[in-house]
Amino acid sequence: MSKEIQKIFQVAAVFIGTIVGAGLASGKEITQFFTSYGIKSFIGIIICGIFYIIMGSIISKISVDYNLNSYSHVINKVSPNILGKILGSITTLYIISSASIILAGSGALLNQFFGIPKLVGTLIMAAFAILTLLRGTKGLIEINSFIVPSLITVIVTIMLLYVFFYRDAINIKTLVSFPVQKSNWILSTILYSGYNILCCSGVLAPLSKEIKKKSTLIWGITLGAIGLTVICILINIMLMLNQPYIYRYEIPLLYIANRFGKVIQVMLLIIILLEMFSTEVSDVYSISKSLEESFNISFKKGIFIVILFALPISQIGFTNLISVLYPVFGVLSLLFIFQCVFFYVKQYWLKAH
């Protein structure tokens, strides 16, 4: 494989790994943002994929051209005013709370399924995150290059088993027959994709600085967005066919995987744990890069600062804060996207014409 193609696949893996997270791998996010909208949910997922390609490409292009190395620099570039400072602060607060919740969640998951004490589970996740991050961007690429193919393999395996055992249930007529729980699918799609793009900018900006070649980045983002769309569609088909039962579960995909035996269940749980790990690494990486750029704190020192800050918070619990921050962050992410597009049109399109 040529070096260029390898880099495209690496960008795609990091893009998918950053967005997926435990929420998507467990089926919870798809259930919440898409499945309940019935057949229109598939249109929402495809729009989301197109949106990722456009916005990911814009952020990468701005990052390469202006030599930006963190989400805070991207925000400051497209919004050099008080609004940008508010957006930067809330983004940092959100990413730290996300990192804390993942530390707590990994402890709880390891405790629930493997009997490991919660604090020990949390410390294991923190230790592995530090070891990976000490390798810098290389570490981020390496773990996603392993985790993302594993995720695709497990989701495709569950889907193939579902097709094999329940092929009669999988048809357009059945999918259309389910009652629509909610109506505002367009708003849900925009909020979900906007929120993911702002989170992703923390990884896309430093990645752009290292790779520097726009075509490689754009092809990588495009491949990643297509892969992500396919994963979401497969998960959504299985979730739709298992309504209304999926709404009762914290891990809806586990309810579906249960019928295929213990091995599939364990595989799915390991993937969820790995996706928690990849999100943790992305979150700490984003903030450490931001600290390096904004406060001249070395990246490696930043890793320890962020982890040491997130560990005690993970024990107190940040769930209530994130439920407040989540909608605020969603709205602010739309503002960020609007400013990115406005900046891009002003700087590139208008100059060209």
C-alpha positions as CSV (number, residue, x, y, z in Angstrom):
1,M,0.0,0.0,0.0
2,S,1.4,3.4,-1.0
3,K,2.2,5.9,1.8
4,E,-0.5,8.2,0.5
5,I,-3.3,5.6,0.6
6,Q,-2.1,4.5,4.1
7,K,-2.4,8.1,5.3
8,I,-5.9,8.4,3.8
9,F,-7.0,5.2,5.7
10,Q,-5.4,6.6,8.9
11,V,-7.3,9.9,8.7
12,A,-10.5,7.9,8.0
13,A,-9.9,5.7,11.1
14,V,-9.2,8.7,13.4
15,F,-12.3,10.5,12.0
16,I,-14.5,7.5,12.7
17,G,-12.9,6.7,16.0
18,T,-13.3,10.2,17.3
19,I,-17.0,10.5,16.4
20,V,-18.2,6.9,17.2
21,G,-17.6,6.7,21.0
22,A,-19.5,4.4,23.3
23,G,-22.8,6.2,22.7
24,L,-22.9,5.2,19.0
25,A,-21.3,1.8,19.5
26,S,-23.9,0.8,22.1
27,G,-26.7,2.0,19.8
28,K,-27.9,4.6,22.4
29,E,-27.1,7.7,20.3
30,I,-28.7,6.2,17.1
31,T,-31.8,5.3,19.1
32,Q,-32.0,8.8,20.6
33,F,-31.2,10.9,17.5
34,F,-32.5,8.8,14.6
35,T,-34.4,5.5,15.2
36,S,-37.4,7.1,16.8
37,Y,-38.0,9.2,13.6
38,G,-39.0,6.1,11.6
39,I,-38.0,5.7,8.0
40,K,-36.9,9.4,7.8
41,S,-34.0,8.4,10.2
42,F,-32.2,7.0,7.2
43,I,-32.4,10.3,5.3
44,G,-31.1,12.0,8.5
45,I,-28.1,9.6,8.7
46,I,-27.2,10.3,5.0
47,I,-27.5,14.1,5.5
48,C,-25.2,13.7,8.5
49,G,-22.6,11.9,6.4
50,I,-22.7,14.6,3.7
51,F,-22.4,17.3,6.4
52,Y,-19.3,15.6,7.9
53,I,-17.6,15.6,4.6
54,I,-18.3,19.3,3.9
55,M,-17.5,20.6,7.4
56,G,-14.5,18.3,8.0
57,S,-13.0,19.4,4.7
58,I,-13.6,23.1,5.6
59,I,-12.0,22.8,9.1
60,S,-9.0,20.9,7.6
61,K,-8.5,23.4,4.8
62,I,-8.6,26.4,7.3
63,S,-6.3,24.5,9.7
64,V,-3.7,23.7,7.0
65,D,-3.7,27.2,5.5
66,Y,-3.5,29.0,8.8
67,N,-1.2,26.5,10.5
68,L,-3.7,25.8,13.3
69,N,-3.0,23.1,15.8
70,S,-6.0,22.9,18.2
71,Y,-9.7,23.5,18.4
72,S,-9.2,26.7,20.4
73,H,-7.1,28.1,17.5
74,V,-9.7,27.1,15.0
75,I,-12.4,28.8,17.1
76,N,-10.3,31.9,17.6
77,K,-9.6,32.1,13.8
78,V,-13.2,31.9,12.7
79,S,-14.6,33.8,15.7
80,P,-12.0,36.3,17.0
81,N,-14.4,38.0,19.4
82,I,-16.2,37.5,22.8
83,L,-18.4,34.8,21.2
84,G,-15.3,32.8,20.3
85,K,-14.0,33.0,23.8
86,I,-17.3,31.8,25.2
87,L,-17.4,29.0,22.7
88,G,-13.8,28.0,23.4
89,S,-14.5,27.9,27.2
90,I,-17.7,25.8,26.9
91,T,-16.0,23.4,24.4
92,T,-13.1,22.9,26.9
93,L,-15.6,22.4,29.8
94,Y,-17.6,20.0,27.7
95,I,-14.6,17.9,26.6
96,I,-13.2,17.7,30.1
97,S,-16.6,16.6,31.4
98,S,-16.8,14.0,28.6
99,A,-13.4,12.7,29.5
100,S,-14.4,12.5,33.2
101,I,-17.7,10.6,32.4
102,I,-15.8,8.1,30.2
103,L,-13.3,7.4,33.1
104,A,-16.3,6.8,35.4
105,G,-18.2,4.8,32.8
106,S,-15.3,2.5,32.0
107,G,-14.9,1.8,35.8
108,A,-18.6,1.0,36.0
109,L,-18.6,-1.2,32.9
110,L,-15.5,-3.2,34.0
111,N,-17.1,-3.5,37.4
112,Q,-20.5,-4.7,36.1
113,F,-19.3,-7.2,33.6
114,F,-15.9,-8.3,34.9
115,G,-16.1,-7.7,38.6
116,I,-13.2,-5.2,38.7
117,P,-13.5,-2.5,41.4
118,K,-14.8,0.8,39.9
119,L,-11.8,2.9,40.9
120,V,-9.4,0.2,39.6
121,G,-11.2,0.2,36.3
122,T,-11.1,3.9,36.0
123,L,-7.3,3.9,36.8
124,I,-6.7,1.2,34.2
125,M,-8.4,3.4,31.5
126,A,-6.5,6.5,32.6
127,A,-3.1,4.6,32.6
128,F,-3.7,3.2,29.1
129,A,-4.8,6.6,27.8
130,I,-1.6,8.2,29.2
131,L,0.6,5.5,27.6
132,T,-1.1,5.9,24.2
133,L,-1.0,9.7,24.3
134,L,2.7,9.9,25.2
135,R,3.2,8.7,21.6
136,G,1.5,11.9,20.5
137,T,-0.5,11.9,17.2
138,K,1.2,8.5,16.3
139,G,-0.5,7.0,19.3
140,L,-3.9,8.4,18.4
141,I,-3.6,7.0,14.8
142,E,-2.3,3.6,16.0
143,I,-5.2,2.9,18.4
144,N,-7.9,4.0,15.9
145,S,-6.2,2.0,13.2
146,F,-6.9,-1.1,15.4
147,I,-10.2,-0.1,17.1
148,V,-12.1,1.1,14.0
149,P,-11.7,-2.1,11.9
150,S,-12.6,-4.1,15.0
151,L,-15.8,-2.0,15.4
152,I,-16.7,-2.5,11.7
153,T,-16.1,-6.3,12.0
154,V,-18.3,-6.6,15.1
155,I,-21.2,-4.5,13.7
156,V,-21.1,-6.3,10.3
157,T,-21.0,-9.7,12.1
158,I,-24.1,-8.8,14.2
159,M,-25.9,-7.6,11.1
160,L,-25.0,-10.7,9.1
161,L,-26.2,-12.9,11.9
162,Y,-29.4,-10.9,12.1
163,V,-29.9,-11.2,8.3
164,F,-29.3,-15.0,8.5
165,F,-31.7,-15.7,11.4
166,Y,-34.3,-13.0,10.8
167,R,-34.2,-12.4,7.0
168,D,-38.0,-12.4,6.7
169,A,-38.3,-9.4,9.0
170,I,-35.9,-7.2,7.0
171,N,-37.9,-5.5,4.4
172,I,-39.0,-1.9,3.5
173,K,-42.6,-2.7,4.4
174,T,-41.7,-3.7,8.0
175,L,-39.4,-0.7,8.4
176,V,-42.1,1.7,7.1
177,S,-44.8,0.1,9.4
178,F,-43.3,1.3,12.7
179,P,-45.0,4.3,14.2
180,V,-42.9,7.5,14.3
181,Q,-42.2,8.5,18.0
182,K,-41.1,12.1,17.2
183,S,-41.5,14.5,14.3
184,N,-38.6,17.0,14.2
185,W,-36.0,14.7,12.6
186,I,-34.2,17.6,10.7
187,L,-33.4,19.5,13.9
188,S,-32.2,16.2,15.5
189,T,-29.9,15.5,12.5
190,I,-28.4,19.1,12.5
191,L,-27.8,19.1,16.3
192,Y,-26.2,15.6,16.3
193,S,-23.9,16.3,13.3
194,G,-23.0,19.8,14.6
195,Y,-22.1,18.5,18.0
196,N,-19.9,15.8,16.5
197,I,-18.1,18.2,14.2
198,L,-17.1,20.6,17.0
199,C,-15.8,17.7,19.0
200,C,-13.9,16.4,16.0
201,S,-12.2,19.8,15.3
202,G,-10.0,19.1,18.4
203,V,-8.5,16.2,16.5
204,L,-8.8,17.4,12.9
205,A,-6.8,20.6,13.5
206,P,-3.6,19.0,14.9
207,L,-3.9,16.1,12.4
208,S,-4.0,18.7,9.5
209,K,-0.8,20.3,10.9
210,E,1.0,17.0,10.8
211,I,-0.3,15.7,7.4
212,K,-0.4,19.2,5.7
213,K,-1.7,17.7,2.4
214,K,-5.3,18.9,1.8
215,S,-6.2,16.2,-0.7
216,T,-5.1,13.4,1.7
217,L,-7.1,14.9,4.5
218,I,-10.2,15.5,2.4
219,W,-10.1,11.9,1.0
220,G,-9.6,10.6,4.5
221,I,-12.5,12.5,5.9
222,T,-14.7,11.5,2.9
223,L,-13.8,7.8,3.4
224,G,-14.4,8.1,7.2
225,A,-17.8,9.8,6.7
226,I,-18.9,7.1,4.2
227,G,-17.8,4.4,6.6
228,L,-19.5,6.1,9.5
229,T,-22.8,6.4,7.5
230,V,-22.7,2.7,6.6
231,I,-22.1,1.7,10.3
232,C,-25.0,4.0,11.4
233,I,-27.4,2.6,8.7
234,L,-26.7,-1.0,9.8
235,I,-27.2,-0.2,13.5
236,N,-30.3,1.8,12.7
237,I,-31.9,-1.1,10.7
238,M,-31.4,-3.5,13.6
239,L,-32.7,-1.0,16.1
240,M,-35.8,-0.2,14.1
241,L,-36.7,-3.8,13.8
242,N,-36.5,-4.2,17.6
243,Q,-38.8,-1.4,18.6
244,P,-40.2,-0.7,21.1
245,Y,-37.9,-2.9,23.3
246,I,-34.7,-1.0,22.5
247,Y,-36.0,2.1,24.4
248,R,-35.8,0.3,27.7
249,Y,-32.1,-0.5,27.5
250,E,-28.9,1.5,28.3
251,I,-27.1,-0.5,25.7
252,P,-29.8,-1.2,23.0
253,L,-27.3,-3.2,20.7
254,L,-26.6,-5.6,23.6
255,Y,-30.3,-6.5,23.7
256,I,-30.0,-7.5,20.0
257,A,-26.6,-9.2,20.4
258,N,-28.0,-11.3,23.4
259,R,-29.8,-13.7,21.0
260,F,-26.6,-14.6,19.3
261,G,-24.8,-16.0,22.3
262,K,-22.2,-15.1,24.9
263,V,-19.3,-14.6,22.4
264,I,-21.1,-11.9,20.4
265,Q,-22.1,-10.2,23.6
266,V,-18.5,-10.1,24.9
267,M,-17.3,-8.9,21.5
268,L,-19.8,-6.0,21.6
269,L,-18.9,-5.1,25.2
270,I,-15.1,-5.1,24.3
271,I,-15.9,-2.8,21.3
272,I,-17.9,-0.4,23.6
273,L,-15.0,-0.4,26.0
274,L,-12.5,0.2,23.2
275,E,-14.7,3.0,21.8
276,M,-14.8,4.6,25.3
277,F,-11.0,4.4,25.3
278,S,-10.7,6.0,21.8
279,T,-13.0,8.9,22.9
280,E,-11.0,9.3,26.1
281,V,-7.7,9.5,24.1
282,S,-9.3,12.0,21.6
283,D,-10.7,14.2,24.4
284,V,-7.4,14.3,26.4
285,Y,-5.4,14.8,23.1
286,S,-7.7,17.7,22.1
287,I,-7.3,19.6,25.4
288,S,-3.6,18.9,25.7
289,K,-3.0,20.3,22.2
290,S,-5.1,23.3,23.2
291,L,-3.1,23.8,26.4
292,E,0.1,23.6,24.4
293,E,-1.0,26.2,21.9
294,S,-2.7,28.6,24.3
295,F,-0.6,28.4,27.5
296,N,2.7,27.0,26.2
297,I,2.4,23.9,28.4
298,S,4.1,21.0,26.7
299,F,1.8,18.4,25.2
300,K,3.1,15.6,27.5
301,K,2.7,17.7,30.6
302,G,-0.8,18.7,29.4
303,I,-1.8,15.0,29.2
304,F,-1.0,14.5,33.0
305,I,-2.8,17.8,33.9
306,V,-6.0,16.8,32.1
307,I,-6.0,13.3,33.5
308,L,-5.3,14.5,37.0
309,F,-8.1,17.0,36.7
310,A,-10.5,14.5,35.2
311,L,-9.9,11.6,37.7
312,P,-11.4,13.3,40.8
313,I,-14.3,14.6,38.8
314,S,-15.0,11.1,37.5
315,Q,-15.5,10.0,41.1
316,I,-17.8,12.8,42.0
317,G,-19.9,12.4,38.8
318,F,-20.4,14.9,36.1
319,T,-23.6,13.4,34.6
320,N,-25.8,16.3,35.7
321,L,-23.4,18.9,34.3
322,I,-23.2,17.1,31.0
323,S,-27.0,17.0,30.7
324,V,-27.0,20.8,31.1
325,L,-24.0,21.3,28.8
326,Y,-25.2,18.9,26.1
327,P,-28.0,21.1,24.6
328,V,-25.9,24.3,25.1
329,F,-23.0,22.7,23.4
330,G,-25.3,21.5,20.6
331,V,-26.5,25.1,20.0
332,L,-23.0,26.5,20.2
333,S,-21.7,23.9,17.8
334,L,-24.3,25.2,15.2
335,L,-22.9,28.7,15.8
336,F,-19.4,27.4,15.3
337,I,-20.4,25.8,12.0
338,F,-22.1,28.9,10.7
339,Q,-19.0,30.9,11.5
340,C,-16.7,28.4,9.8
341,V,-18.8,28.5,6.7
342,F,-19.0,32.3,6.8
343,F,-15.2,32.5,7.2
344,Y,-14.6,30.0,4.5
345,V,-16.8,31.7,2.0
346,K,-15.3,35.1,2.8
347,Q,-11.7,33.9,2.6
348,Y,-11.8,31.5,-0.2
349,W,-14.9,31.7,-2.4
350,L,-15.3,35.4,-2.6
351,K,-11.5,35.9,-3.3
352,A,-11.7,33.4,-6.1
353,H,-14.6,35.3,-7.6
